[in-house]
Amino acid sequence: MLAHSWGDNVWRTFMRWASVDDAGWVERHVAAYVNIAGTILGVSKSVTSLLSGARPPRARRVVRGPAEPTRSI
């Protein structure tokens, strides 16, 4: 199973729901699960930053001077 973006939340919710009714359903029907760019614990920080305009220190823009030209040796 490949789950992308918000589909990952839907898939994980479905797996929990299926496990309540039949404890072995996921083990019998799902051979592998891959989360591609899922929103696990990332959306709350993004939404907070979007609404407040605040950025964590690691996301600050670094301003650099012009790059040095590359020379062949």
N, C-alpha and C positions, 0 to 999 in steps of 0.2 A: 504494500500500500504506500503510495506517495501522497503526502498531504502538503499543500502549499498555502501559505498565508493564513487567512481566517479559516480555510478548510481544515487546517490542523486542529483548531478548536472544536469544530464540528466532529471531526473524526475521533478525537480523544473523548468527547462527550458520548459519542455513540458507543465506543468500546466500553466505557464505564456502564452505560445503560445495558448493553448486551451481557455484560458480566453479572449484573444483578439477577437477571432472569435465568441465565445458564452460565455457571461459573467457568466452564471450559470452552465456551464458544470462541473466544478470541484465539486461544491456543490452537484450536482445531481449524479455524478458517483464515487466520492471518499468519503468513509465513515470515513476513518482514514488514517493518514500518519505518518510513523515512520522512522526517520533517524537513521540508524545504522552505526556508524563510518564514517559519511559523512565528506567531506573536507571543511566544512564551515569555512572560515577565518583561517584555519590551515596550508594549503599548502604553502602559501607564506613565513611564518616563517621557516618552515621545509626546503624549498629549499634554502633560504638565509643561514641558518646554514650549510646545506650540502655543498654549494659552498664556503663559507668563512671559515668554520671550527669554527666559533664563537658559543658559547653556552650561553643561558641566565643563570643568577646566580642560578636559581632554578634547573637547570639541571646539575650542577656541581657534579662530583663524590665525594662522601664522603668516606674517607678512615678511617676505624675503626680497632682497634686491635682485637685480637682473642676474641671470645665470651666466657663468663663465663659458666662453666658447670652447668647444672641444677641439683639441689639437691632435693630429696624427703623429705618431712617433716613427 
